[in-house]
Amino acid sequence: MRSTFKILFYINRNKVKADGTTAVLCRISIDGKQTVLTTSIYCNPDDWNSNKGEIKEERANKKLISFRQRIEQTYEKILKEQGVISAELLKNTITEVNSVPMLLLEAGEAERERLRIRSLEINSTSTYRQSKVSQSNLRGYLLTLKMKDIAFTAITEEFGEGYKLYLKSKDYSSGHINHCMTWLNRLIYIAVDRELLRFNPIADVAYEKKAPPKLQHISRNELKLIMERPMPDKLQELTRRAFIFSAFTSLAYVDVKGLYPRHIRRTADGQRYIKIHRKKTDIEAFIPLHPITEQILSLYNTIDDTKPIFPLPNRDRIWYCINEIGFLAGVKGNLSYHQSRHTFGTLLLSAGIPIESISKMMGHTNISTTQVYAKVTDDKISEDMDRLIERRKTMKNKAI
C-alpha cells in the first residue's frame, strides 16, 4: 500500500533576519506523521504567496521548485529501494544530501561537485575549470599556515588579507587574484546562507584594481591567412571553418555550437540573418549573413532542426586544434577561439559600421562594452600614424 505523502512550504513571518528576509521551511507529511526541515532558501515576506506556496521572485522560486523535485525524487528512490518510508527517514536523507561542511576546503570540494553537475546541464565547463585553480590556491595558502583545512568560524579579515598577499607573491594578474578572492567569498557566503556564520568576515578585504581590458584580436591579413589555409585533419578543418564563421558573425564558441537551423531566418527582401540569444548574457543578437558565412553554412546541416548546424565537440577538445591552425597559418602569438569574436568587433569598427549596430550584432548588454573595440581601433590608428611619421622622418633624414 502506497504511503500518503504531502509537501507544504511555509514561512515564519515573526522570524525575519536583519536583511529583511526569512527562511522558507518545508513540512513533510507521510502517513499522518510530520517533520520540518529548512530549505536554505530565503525570501522577503511580502514576496511569499501562502496560498500557492510560491515566491514571487523568479530565481528564488526556481530554487524552491528544484528543492521540491529533489524531495519527490528522494521519496521515490527510498520507497523503491527499501519498500517502506517515514517522514523522519526522508528528512534525514535530504539533510545528509544537502549538509554543508563546517570546513573551508571541504565546502569548496562540495561546491565544485555541484558546479561539475551544473556544467553538464548547461554544457559549459568554464566556471568549473576556474574553480579547480582557485581551490588549489586556497589549499596552497593553508599549507603555508601549516593547516590542512580551516573552520569557517576561524576565518578572520586577517586571513583574507593574508590570502591576497599570498596570491600577489605568485605574480598573478589582478584578474586572476580577483577570481581566487571571489571563490573564497563564494564559499563564505554559502556558509552565511546556511547560518554557519552570521556575516562574511572578509567582506572588507578589497579586490585588486583591474587593468584596462586588452582585447586580443587578429588583423585582416591574419584572418586572410587562416581563410587561405585549409587543414588536412577533419577536426582541424571543422575548427578552422567555425573560427572563420565566428569572425564574420561575432558568435562565441558556445553560441556556434548551439546554433540550429531555426536560428537562420530570412528578411522580406531575401537577405538571410542569424537571430539567437547569446548563451552568456541571454541578450538577442541579430547578425546579417556575410557571403563567406553563407558558403560555410552550405557545407553543414541547415535543414534538420533536431541537430545543430555544426557538429562541434566540447570546447576543451579544440584547444590544441586552434593553436595548430594559428601556427600553420603563420599567425603571430597563440591563437584562441575567442579572438574571432574580438576580430569581428574591431574589423567592423574599422570599416565604419555604427557602434550601435555592432552592439546589436554582438549581443552586448551595454554599448559601453562595444566601446572597448573603439578604443582598440583608436590605438591601432594611433600606432599606424606614429609609424608613418617615423618613416617620413627617416626618409627626410636620408634625403638630407
Summary of the structure (lengths in Angstrom):
residues: 400
radius of gyration: 27.2
end to end distance: 106.1
largest distance: 106.1
contacts: 1109
relative contact order: 0.06
helix: 54%
strand: 12%
